[in-house]
Amino acid sequence: MRPLLVLSASTALVAAMLASESRAGIVYVSRTATGANNGTSWSNAFTELRDALPTTAPGDQVWIAAGTYTPAPSGGSVLARFTMTGIEVYGGFRGTESSLAQRNWNLYPAVLSGDLNGDDGSGFGGSDNSRRIVDVFGGVLDGLTVQGGVGYQLVSSTLIGHAASVRDGQIRHCIFRNNRDGALDLWSGGQVSDSLFYRNGDSGIAVAAMHEQETFTVGAPTAPASISNCTFYDNRVLTSGNGVVGDTALYFGASPGGSLSNTIFYGNQGPAIMEFRMDTSQVSGCLIDPPLPPSWYYPHISGDPRFVSAATYDLRLLPDSPCIDAGTNAAVLNAATAMDGHPRRQEIAAVPNTGIGAVPIVDIGAYEVMADCNGNGAPDFEEIASGAAADANGNTILDTCEGGGSDLCLGDQTFGLPCPCGNQATVGGCSNSAGHGAVLSAFGQARVSDDSLALSCSGMGANAPALYFQGDAIDAIYGPGGVAFGDGLRCVFGTIIRLGIKASVNGSSMFGAGVGNDPRISVRGALPAPGGTRHYQVWYRDGATFCTPARFNTSNGLTIAWGA
């Protein structure tokens, strides 16, 4: 059975063409243009993509306005396809824009369709549809939808299949849907990121397995391919094909392998949901359900990713999704924007950071949940960027949502006192064996009568136990700078109350309102009814002897003024 997505390997087929950073120009395509049909501007745009591509040269950009574009006219050859060599092809334009930053592929979808006759309806296409829709040799395909490919046909001893084939290129912000016999072949160092794959394959339709060329090689060493921050849902591989590699929805080809990271693979149907055929494959930061066999040794989470509406293929994440802040930062490809056009790595303060990397942690899947801590309907990052809200400590959380705390015991010598071993850090407390300080933040309302305050600490050692504690005084001599304490600085003194011990997950934990069965901080901290000022800090174990023999460290401190 042919898989939905094939990772294999090939040469850098067009590396020489892509080595130059110069561009010959922009070619415009719009179905509604009424001008000279020569692609020189939006008004003179080509009305068909198939007419525009032959005029391009390596390094060109092609800007495509909203509309549906087919490789051949109605009744044309089902073997016709779009061929893109060394160019960058972008969708998501209304037809008036002057920069890539102005486009929106969600509002203005550009669709590459194999439905030549326009008769598919809501189902899969038939024999009059394109066998393959697009070939990409180097370059970029960004912000387009590929749909309506029907798959396989043997032509001159070559097996033609899958809706798209990409060699040495990049796929970003694309949707692959309703392709009957597979969505994408990804070869030779190709990359796909921030994209959706849903409703590909078909119940009752034979989906051929991979053909004999498991590795594509042309005169040079092969290169691994990569998938990052994608979502695969409701892809159906249910019937047997030619049996070369088996019946599987996602197939990773032969050496040198590839990587699958920060990706959701859920609700797909087939005898074998995944098949890995190389020793060098890597899987990190993924939600895969049903889970992979333990013998495969690929760490991942499983379960329901909590889509907004799986029934209507709205595959954004709900606020209680286990995929939020759960990915691997180092595995992010083309990190600027998610499928919804929002920036990657948004800190959701109410969600524990369970992923790997420095906070903020990337979400798993094609979308990134946007923080809106004040509930005004505007994403926090937009308010910070526009100056509508402040973020004094640069942690992407609005200052108004951080409980009104002021910092103590900073590891950057703000208050004059150096860290015990010269282990200064730019943020949080003194540096630990992981090379950074632990950052204590607060969010919610610090009111005794309406306590929604929670404390969040990140940047500790992996799985380190952490003690959250409260005091009613700071050091009498050194004040907010604190005193040397283990590998860090302690600034919280007076009457000490141990709020609770938390096991960190990948260096992060939380305590307070809305966190499991934690008591309210005002209750556990015995705040009087009128409120008052209290100081907070986190003590945590460091798994290695790093600075002093003590093998423990502290976060920065916070002073919070409680109201009644």
C-alpha positions as CSV (number, residue, x, y, z in Angstrom):
1,M,0.0,0.0,0.0
2,R,1.4,3.4,-0.9
3,P,2.0,5.5,2.2
4,L,0.6,9.0,2.6
5,L,4.0,10.5,3.2
6,V,7.3,9.1,2.1
7,L,10.7,10.2,3.6
8,S,13.6,9.0,1.5
9,A,16.8,10.4,0.2
10,S,18.4,11.9,-2.9
11,T,21.1,14.2,-4.0
12,A,21.2,18.0,-3.8
13,L,19.8,18.1,-7.3
14,V,19.6,21.8,-7.6
15,A,22.2,23.0,-5.0
16,A,24.1,24.9,-7.5
17,M,21.0,26.9,-8.6
18,L,20.2,27.7,-5.0
19,A,23.7,28.8,-4.0
20,S,23.1,32.3,-5.3
21,E,21.0,34.5,-3.1
22,S,20.1,36.8,-6.0
23,R,16.5,36.8,-7.4
24,A,15.5,37.5,-11.0
25,G,12.2,38.9,-9.8
26,I,8.6,38.4,-8.8
27,V,6.0,36.7,-11.0
28,Y,2.4,37.4,-10.2
29,V,-0.5,35.0,-10.6
30,S,-4.2,35.9,-10.1
31,R,-7.4,34.4,-11.5
32,T,-9.1,37.8,-11.5
33,A,-6.4,39.8,-13.3
34,T,-7.6,41.6,-16.5
35,G,-4.3,43.1,-17.8
36,A,-1.6,41.9,-20.1
37,N,-1.4,38.4,-18.6
38,N,2.4,38.6,-18.4
39,G,3.0,38.3,-14.6
40,T,4.7,41.7,-14.2
41,S,2.3,43.1,-11.6
42,W,-1.0,42.2,-9.9
43,S,-3.0,44.0,-12.6
44,N,-1.0,42.2,-15.3
45,A,-0.8,38.9,-13.5
46,F,-0.9,35.5,-15.2
47,T,-4.4,34.1,-14.7
48,E,-3.1,30.5,-14.8
49,L,-0.2,29.2,-12.8
50,R,0.6,26.7,-15.5
51,D,1.3,29.6,-17.9
52,A,3.4,31.4,-15.3
53,L,5.9,28.7,-14.3
54,P,7.6,28.2,-17.7
55,T,8.6,31.9,-17.6
56,T,10.4,31.6,-14.2
57,A,14.2,31.2,-13.6
58,P,15.9,29.8,-10.5
59,G,15.7,32.4,-7.7
60,D,12.4,33.9,-8.8
61,Q,9.4,34.2,-6.5
62,V,5.9,33.4,-7.6
63,W,3.1,35.2,-5.7
64,I,-0.3,33.5,-6.1
65,A,-3.6,35.2,-5.3
66,A,-6.6,33.3,-3.9
67,G,-8.2,30.9,-6.3
68,T,-8.0,27.4,-7.7
69,Y,-5.3,26.4,-10.2
70,T,-5.1,23.2,-12.1
71,P,-2.1,21.7,-14.0
72,A,-4.2,21.3,-17.2
73,P,-7.5,22.7,-18.5
74,S,-10.8,20.8,-18.2
75,G,-10.5,17.6,-20.2
76,G,-6.7,18.0,-20.3
77,S,-4.0,15.4,-19.6
78,V,-4.1,13.7,-16.3
79,L,-0.3,13.4,-16.4
80,A,0.2,17.2,-16.6
81,R,1.6,18.7,-13.4
82,F,3.1,21.9,-12.1
83,T,6.9,21.8,-12.1
84,M,8.9,24.2,-9.9
85,T,12.6,24.2,-10.1
86,G,14.7,26.4,-7.8
87,I,12.0,29.0,-7.2
88,E,10.0,30.2,-4.2
89,V,6.2,29.9,-4.6
90,Y,3.9,31.7,-2.1
91,G,0.2,31.6,-1.7
92,G,-2.1,33.7,0.6
93,F,-2.5,36.9,-1.4
94,R,-5.6,39.0,-2.0
95,G,-4.0,40.5,-5.0
96,T,-2.9,44.0,-3.8
97,E,0.1,43.2,-1.5
98,S,3.6,44.6,-1.9
99,S,5.4,42.3,0.6
100,L,5.3,38.7,1.8
101,A,4.5,39.9,5.3
102,Q,1.1,41.2,4.2
103,R,-0.3,37.8,3.0
104,N,-2.7,35.6,4.9
105,W,-3.0,32.0,3.5
106,N,-5.9,31.3,5.9
107,L,-8.0,34.2,4.5
108,Y,-6.9,34.0,0.9
109,P,-6.3,30.3,0.1
110,A,-4.5,29.5,-3.2
111,V,-5.4,25.9,-4.1
112,L,-3.4,23.6,-6.4
113,S,-6.0,21.1,-7.5
114,G,-6.0,17.9,-9.5
115,D,-9.8,18.2,-10.1
116,L,-9.4,19.2,-13.8
117,N,-13.1,19.1,-14.6
118,G,-14.3,20.6,-11.3
119,D,-16.6,17.7,-10.5
120,D,-15.1,16.1,-7.4
121,G,-17.6,17.6,-4.9
122,S,-16.7,16.8,-1.3
123,G,-15.2,13.3,-2.0
124,F,-12.1,12.0,-3.7
125,G,-11.5,12.5,-7.4
126,G,-11.8,9.9,-10.1
127,S,-9.9,8.8,-13.2
128,D,-10.2,12.2,-14.8
129,N,-8.1,13.8,-12.0
130,S,-4.4,14.6,-12.1
131,R,-2.2,11.7,-11.2
132,R,0.3,14.1,-9.6
133,I,-0.3,17.8,-9.1
134,V,3.2,19.3,-8.4
135,D,6.9,18.5,-8.5
136,V,9.3,20.7,-6.5
137,F,13.0,20.6,-7.2
138,G,14.6,22.9,-4.7
139,G,13.1,26.1,-3.5
140,V,10.0,26.7,-1.4
141,L,6.3,26.0,-1.5
142,D,4.6,28.1,1.2
143,G,1.0,28.9,2.0
144,L,-0.8,26.7,-0.5
145,T,-3.4,23.9,-0.5
146,V,-2.8,20.7,-2.5
147,Q,-5.8,18.6,-3.1
148,G,-7.5,16.3,-5.6
149,G,-4.6,14.1,-6.7
150,V,-5.6,10.5,-7.4
151,G,-2.4,8.6,-7.6
152,Y,-0.7,6.0,-9.6
153,Q,-0.1,5.3,-13.2
154,L,2.9,3.5,-14.8
155,V,4.4,5.8,-17.5
156,S,7.5,4.8,-19.5
157,S,8.5,2.4,-16.7
158,T,8.1,5.1,-14.1
159,L,5.5,4.9,-11.4
160,I,3.7,8.2,-11.0
161,G,2.1,8.8,-7.7
162,H,1.3,11.0,-4.7
163,A,-0.2,14.5,-5.1
164,A,3.2,16.2,-4.7
165,S,6.9,15.3,-4.8
166,V,9.6,17.5,-3.2
167,R,13.3,17.0,-3.6
168,D,15.8,19.3,-1.8
169,G,13.0,21.8,-1.2
170,Q,10.9,23.2,1.7
171,I,7.2,22.9,2.3
172,R,5.8,25.5,4.8
173,H,2.2,26.5,5.8
174,C,0.6,24.1,3.4
175,I,-2.5,21.9,3.5
176,F,-2.6,18.5,1.9
177,R,-6.2,17.1,1.8
178,N,-8.5,14.8,-0.2
179,N,-5.7,13.2,-2.2
180,R,-6.8,9.7,-2.9
181,D,-3.6,7.7,-3.1
182,G,-1.2,9.6,-0.9
183,A,-0.2,13.2,-0.2
184,L,3.6,13.7,-0.5
185,D,6.9,12.2,-1.4
186,L,9.7,14.0,0.5
187,W,13.2,13.3,-0.8
188,S,16.8,14.3,-0.6
189,G,17.1,16.7,2.3
190,G,13.5,18.0,1.8
191,Q,11.8,19.7,4.7
192,V,8.1,20.1,5.6
193,S,7.0,22.2,8.5
194,D,3.9,24.0,10.0
195,S,1.6,22.1,7.6
196,L,-1.6,20.0,7.8
197,F,-2.3,16.5,6.3
198,Y,-5.9,15.3,6.6
199,R,-8.4,13.1,4.8
200,N,-5.8,11.7,2.4
201,G,-6.2,8.1,1.1
202,D,-9.6,6.4,0.8
203,S,-11.5,3.5,2.3
204,G,-11.9,0.9,-0.4
205,I,-9.3,2.3,-2.7
206,A,-6.0,0.5,-3.2
207,V,-3.2,2.7,-2.0
208,A,0.0,1.4,-3.6
209,A,3.1,0.9,-1.4
210,M,6.4,2.6,-2.2
211,H,7.9,1.5,-5.5
212,E,11.4,0.0,-5.9
213,Q,13.3,3.3,-5.6
214,E,13.5,3.6,-1.8
215,T,16.5,5.9,-2.3
216,F,16.8,8.5,-5.0
217,T,20.5,9.1,-5.8
218,V,22.0,11.1,-8.6
219,G,25.7,11.4,-8.4
220,A,26.2,12.8,-4.9
221,P,25.7,11.7,-1.3
222,T,22.2,11.4,0.0
223,A,20.7,13.7,2.6
224,P,18.1,13.1,5.4
225,A,14.6,14.6,5.2
226,S,12.7,16.3,8.0
227,I,9.2,16.9,9.3
228,S,8.5,19.4,12.0
229,N,5.4,20.9,13.6
230,C,2.9,19.2,11.4
231,T,-0.5,17.7,12.1
232,F,-1.7,14.4,10.5
233,Y,-5.3,13.5,11.2
234,D,-7.9,11.2,9.6
235,N,-5.7,9.9,6.9
236,R,-7.0,6.5,5.7
237,V,-4.9,3.7,4.4
238,L,-7.2,0.7,4.6
239,T,-6.6,-1.6,1.7
240,S,-3.6,-3.5,0.3
241,G,-1.5,-2.2,-2.4
242,N,1.4,-3.8,-4.2
243,G,3.0,-5.0,-1.0
244,V,6.5,-3.6,-1.5
245,V,6.7,-2.0,1.9
246,G,3.4,-2.8,3.5
247,D,0.3,-1.0,4.5
248,T,1.2,2.1,6.4
249,A,0.1,5.7,6.7
250,L,3.5,7.3,7.3
251,Y,6.6,5.7,5.9
252,F,10.2,6.7,6.6
253,G,12.5,5.4,3.8
254,A,16.0,4.0,3.8
255,S,19.3,5.5,5.1
256,P,20.4,8.2,5.8
257,G,17.0,8.5,7.4
258,G,15.3,11.7,8.6
259,S,13.5,13.2,11.6
260,L,10.0,13.6,12.8
261,S,9.6,16.3,15.5
262,N,6.9,18.4,17.2
263,T,4.2,16.6,15.2
264,I,0.7,15.3,16.0
265,F,-0.2,12.0,14.4
266,Y,-3.7,11.2,15.6
267,G,-6.9,9.5,14.3
268,N,-5.3,7.9,11.2
269,Q,-6.5,4.6,10.0
270,G,-4.5,1.7,8.6
271,P,-3.0,-1.7,9.3
272,A,0.3,-0.1,10.4
273,I,0.0,3.6,11.2
274,M,3.8,4.2,10.9
275,E,6.8,2.4,9.5
276,F,10.4,3.3,10.0
277,R,12.9,1.8,7.7
278,M,16.2,3.3,8.7
279,D,18.5,3.1,11.8
280,T,19.2,6.8,11.8
281,S,15.7,8.1,12.2
282,Q,14.9,10.5,15.0
283,V,11.6,11.2,16.7
284,S,11.3,14.0,19.3
285,G,8.6,16.1,20.9
286,C,5.7,14.3,19.1
287,L,2.1,13.2,20.1
288,I,1.5,9.8,18.4
289,D,-1.7,7.9,19.0
290,P,-1.9,5.0,19.1
291,P,1.6,5.0,20.6
292,L,4.6,3.5,18.9
293,P,5.8,0.1,20.3
294,P,8.1,0.5,23.3
295,S,10.7,-1.5,21.4
296,W,11.1,1.3,19.0
297,Y,12.7,3.5,21.7
298,Y,11.3,6.7,20.3
299,P,10.1,9.0,23.2
300,H,6.7,10.6,22.6
301,I,3.4,11.3,24.2
302,S,0.0,9.8,23.3
303,G,-3.7,10.5,23.8
304,D,-6.2,13.0,22.5
305,P,-4.5,16.2,21.3
306,R,-7.8,18.1,22.0
307,F,-8.5,19.8,18.6
308,V,-11.0,22.7,18.5
309,S,-13.2,20.7,16.2
310,A,-11.9,17.4,14.7
311,A,-15.3,16.8,13.0
312,T,-14.8,20.0,10.8
313,Y,-11.0,19.6,10.6
314,D,-10.4,22.7,12.8
315,L,-7.1,21.3,14.1
316,R,-6.1,24.2,16.3
317,L,-5.5,23.3,20.0
318,L,-7.9,23.8,22.9
319,P,-6.6,25.5,26.0
320,D,-6.3,22.1,27.8
321,S,-4.4,20.4,25.0
322,P,-1.4,18.3,26.2
323,C,0.5,19.6,23.1
324,I,0.8,23.2,24.5
325,D,4.4,24.1,25.5
326,A,5.3,20.4,25.0
327,G,7.6,20.3,22.0
328,T,11.3,20.4,21.4
329,N,12.7,23.9,20.7
330,A,15.9,22.6,19.0
331,A,13.8,20.7,16.4
332,V,11.9,23.7,15.1
333,L,12.3,24.3,11.4
334,N,11.7,27.6,9.7
335,A,10.7,29.0,13.1
336,A,9.1,32.3,12.3
337,T,5.4,31.4,12.1
338,A,2.9,28.6,12.7
339,M,0.1,27.5,10.4
340,D,-2.1,30.3,11.7
341,G,0.5,32.9,10.9
342,H,1.3,33.6,14.6
343,P,4.9,33.5,16.0
344,R,6.2,30.2,17.3
345,R,7.1,29.7,21.0
346,Q,4.4,31.6,22.9
347,E,4.5,31.2,26.7
348,I,1.2,30.1,28.1
349,A,1.7,30.9,31.8
350,A,-1.2,28.8,33.0
351,V,0.3,25.6,31.3
352,P,3.3,23.8,32.7
353,N,6.3,23.6,30.3
354,T,6.7,19.9,29.6
355,G,8.8,20.2,26.5
356,I,12.5,20.5,26.0
357,G,14.4,23.8,25.8
358,A,14.5,27.2,27.3
359,V,11.1,28.9,28.0
360,P,9.1,29.7,26.0
361,I,8.6,26.1,24.7
362,V,7.1,25.4,21.2
363,D,3.8,23.7,20.9
364,I,3.4,20.3,19.2
365,G,1.5,20.4,15.9
366,A,0.9,22.9,13.1
367,Y,-0.6,25.6,15.2
368,E,0.7,27.6,18.1
369,V,-1.7,28.6,20.9
370,M,-1.6,32.3,21.5
371,A,-1.5,33.7,25.0
372,D,-4.3,36.2,25.9
373,C,-3.8,36.4,29.7
374,N,-6.0,39.5,30.1
375,G,-8.8,38.1,28.1
376,N,-9.3,41.1,25.8
377,G,-9.2,39.1,22.6
378,A,-5.8,40.5,21.5
379,P,-2.8,38.0,21.5
380,D,-0.3,39.0,24.1
381,F,2.6,39.1,21.6
382,E,0.7,41.7,19.5
383,E,0.0,43.9,22.6
384,I,3.7,43.7,23.5
385,A,4.9,44.4,20.0
386,S,2.6,47.4,19.6
387,G,3.4,48.9,23.0
388,A,-0.2,48.5,24.2
389,A,1.1,46.4,27.1
390,A,4.4,46.1,28.9
391,D,6.7,43.1,29.3
392,A,9.5,44.5,31.4
393,N,11.3,41.2,32.0
394,G,11.0,40.0,28.4
395,N,9.3,36.6,29.3
396,T,6.4,37.2,26.9
397,I,3.9,37.4,29.8
398,L,2.2,40.8,30.2
399,D,3.3,42.6,33.3
400,T,-0.4,43.0,34.3
401,C,-0.7,39.2,34.4
402,E,2.3,38.5,36.5
403,G,0.8,39.2,39.9
404,G,2.5,42.5,40.4
405,G,5.7,41.0,41.6
406,S,9.1,42.7,41.7
407,D,12.4,40.8,41.3
408,L,14.9,39.9,44.0
409,C,18.2,37.9,44.0
410,L,18.8,38.3,40.3
411,G,21.8,36.3,38.9
412,D,23.0,39.2,36.8
413,Q,24.3,41.3,39.7
414,T,21.6,43.9,39.4
415,F,21.7,44.3,43.1
416,G,25.6,44.2,43.3
417,L,26.1,40.8,44.8
418,P,27.8,38.2,42.5
419,C,26.8,34.6,42.4
420,P,28.9,32.2,44.5
421,C,31.2,31.0,41.8
422,G,30.9,33.8,39.3
423,N,28.1,31.8,37.8
424,Q,26.1,34.9,36.8
425,A,23.0,34.4,34.5
426,T,21.3,36.9,32.2
427,V,17.8,36.0,33.5
428,G,16.5,34.4,36.7
429,G,18.7,33.3,39.5
430,C,22.4,32.2,39.3
431,S,23.4,29.8,36.6
432,N,23.1,26.1,37.2
433,S,24.8,23.1,35.6
434,A,22.5,23.4,32.6
435,G,24.0,26.8,31.8
436,H,21.2,29.1,32.8
437,G,19.3,30.5,35.7
438,A,15.9,29.3,37.1
439,V,13.2,31.9,36.4
440,L,10.4,32.4,38.9
441,S,7.3,34.2,37.6
442,A,3.9,34.9,39.0
443,F,0.5,35.4,37.3
444,G,-3.1,35.9,38.4
445,Q,-4.5,38.1,41.1
446,A,-2.8,38.4,44.5
447,R,-6.0,39.1,46.5
448,V,-6.8,37.3,49.7
449,S,-10.6,37.5,48.9
450,D,-10.2,36.4,45.3
451,D,-6.9,34.5,45.0
452,S,-5.9,33.3,41.5
453,L,-2.2,33.6,42.0
454,A,0.1,30.9,40.7
455,L,3.9,30.6,40.7
456,S,5.8,29.1,37.8
457,C,9.5,28.2,37.8
458,S,11.4,27.2,34.7
459,G,15.0,26.6,33.8
460,M,15.8,24.1,36.6
461,G,17.5,20.8,36.0
462,A,15.4,18.1,34.4
463,N,13.2,16.3,36.9
464,A,14.7,18.3,39.8
465,P,12.6,18.5,43.0
466,A,11.7,22.1,43.8
467,L,10.6,23.7,47.0
468,Y,8.4,26.8,46.7
469,F,8.7,28.9,49.9
470,Q,7.4,32.2,51.3
471,G,8.9,34.7,53.7
472,D,7.8,38.0,55.2
473,A,11.3,39.7,55.1
474,I,14.4,40.0,52.9
475,D,18.0,39.9,54.2
476,A,18.5,42.6,56.7
477,I,22.0,43.5,55.4
478,Y,22.1,42.8,51.7
479,G,18.5,43.5,51.0
480,P,17.2,42.4,47.6
481,G,20.6,41.1,46.5
482,G,20.5,38.2,49.0
483,V,23.3,36.1,50.4
484,A,25.2,33.2,48.9
485,F,23.3,29.9,49.4
486,G,24.5,26.8,47.7
487,D,25.1,27.6,44.1
488,G,22.7,30.5,44.2
489,L,21.5,33.5,46.3
490,R,18.9,33.5,49.0
491,C,16.9,36.7,49.7
492,V,13.7,35.4,51.4
493,F,13.9,35.4,55.2
494,G,11.7,36.1,58.2
495,T,8.9,33.7,59.0
496,I,9.3,31.0,56.4
497,I,6.4,28.9,55.1
498,R,7.1,25.9,52.9
499,L,4.3,26.2,50.3
500,G,5.0,22.9,48.6
501,I,7.4,20.6,46.8
502,K,7.0,20.0,43.1
503,A,8.8,17.6,40.8
504,S,9.9,19.5,37.7
505,V,9.2,18.2,34.2
506,N,12.0,19.1,31.8
507,G,13.1,21.8,34.3
508,S,9.7,23.4,34.9
509,S,7.0,23.2,37.5
510,M,4.1,25.3,39.0
511,F,2.3,25.9,42.3
512,G,-0.9,27.7,43.2
513,A,-4.3,28.4,41.9
514,G,-5.5,26.1,39.1
515,V,-2.6,23.7,39.4
516,G,-3.9,20.3,40.2
517,N,-5.1,20.1,43.9
518,D,-2.7,22.8,45.1
519,P,-4.1,25.0,47.9
520,R,-4.4,28.7,47.3
521,I,-1.2,30.5,48.0
522,S,-3.0,32.9,50.3
523,V,-4.3,30.0,52.4
524,R,-1.1,28.0,52.5
525,G,0.8,31.2,53.2
526,A,-1.5,32.3,56.0
527,L,-2.1,35.7,54.5
528,P,-4.2,38.0,56.8
529,A,-7.5,39.3,55.5
530,P,-6.1,42.8,54.8
531,G,-3.3,41.4,52.7
532,G,0.3,42.4,53.0
533,T,3.7,42.0,51.3
534,R,5.3,38.6,51.0
535,H,8.5,37.3,49.3
536,Y,8.8,34.1,47.3
537,Q,11.6,31.9,46.0
538,V,12.3,28.4,44.8
539,W,15.0,26.1,46.1
540,Y,15.9,23.2,43.8
541,R,18.3,20.3,43.4
542,D,21.0,20.4,40.8
543,G,21.9,16.9,39.5
544,A,25.6,17.6,39.1
545,T,28.3,19.2,41.2
546,F,28.6,22.4,39.4
547,C,29.7,25.3,41.6
548,T,29.9,24.4,45.3
549,P,29.6,20.9,46.7
550,A,26.1,21.7,47.9
551,R,24.4,20.6,44.6
552,F,21.5,22.9,45.0
553,N,20.5,26.3,43.7
554,T,17.8,28.9,43.9
555,S,15.6,30.9,41.5
556,N,15.3,34.6,41.5
557,G,13.0,35.9,44.2
558,L,9.7,37.8,43.9
559,T,8.1,40.4,46.1
560,I,4.3,40.4,45.8
561,A,2.0,42.9,47.4
562,W,-1.3,41.2,48.4
563,G,-4.5,43.1,48.4
564,A,-7.6,42.4,50.5
